[in-house]
Amino acid sequence: MEIACECQMPSPLEDRIRELCLKAAVAQNEADLDQIIRQLRAALTEYIHDARIRAVEVIPRTFRSDKKTA
């Protein structure tokens, strides 16, 4: 069974996660790093939530036995 990947441009949230990772890598002190990590954790939580919603929409459509589109 082949699953199509609907690849898209990175979302603003994905861009934000990349930006926060870069900031964490060059943080000058522990206080800055702690703040960045909190923001990164929140962004990742939001990304996971969004991914779960997308999966619920895509998986039933992909594995439907009658192959009809929703």
C-alpha positions in Angstrom: 0.0 0.0 0.0 1.4 3.4 -0.9 0.7 6.4 1.3 1.0 9.8 -0.4 2.9 12.4 1.3 1.4 15.8 1.0 4.6 17.8 1.5 4.2 21.5 1.9 6.3 24.5 2.7 7.3 24.7 6.4 4.6 26.2 8.5 5.2 29.4 10.6 5.1 27.1 13.6 7.9 24.9 12.1 9.9 28.0 11.4 9.4 29.1 15.0 10.6 25.7 16.3 13.8 26.0 14.1 14.4 29.5 15.3 14.1 28.5 18.9 16.4 25.5 18.4 19.0 27.9 16.9 18.5 30.3 19.8 18.9 27.5 22.3 22.2 26.4 20.7 23.7 29.9 21.1 22.1 31.0 24.4 24.6 33.0 26.5 23.4 32.0 29.9 21.2 29.5 31.8 18.4 32.0 32.3 18.1 32.7 28.6 18.2 29.0 27.8 15.5 28.2 30.3 13.2 30.8 28.7 13.9 29.5 25.2 13.4 25.9 26.3 10.0 26.9 27.8 9.0 28.5 24.5 10.3 25.6 22.5 8.4 23.1 24.7 5.2 25.1 24.1 5.8 25.3 20.3 6.5 21.5 20.2 3.3 20.8 22.2 1.3 22.8 19.7 3.0 21.1 16.8 2.2 17.6 18.2 -1.4 18.7 18.8 -1.8 19.9 15.2 -0.1 16.7 13.8 -2.6 14.5 15.7 -5.5 16.5 14.2 -4.0 16.1 10.7 -3.4 12.4 11.3 -7.1 11.8 12.4 -8.2 13.5 9.1 -5.7 11.6 6.8 -5.5 8.1 8.2 -9.1 7.0 7.9 -9.1 8.4 4.3 -5.9 6.5 3.5 -6.9 3.1 4.9 -10.6 3.1 3.9 -11.5 -0.2 2.4 -13.8 1.3 -0.3 -11.2 3.8 -1.3 -13.8 6.6 -1.6 -12.6 10.1 -0.7 -14.3 11.8 2.2 
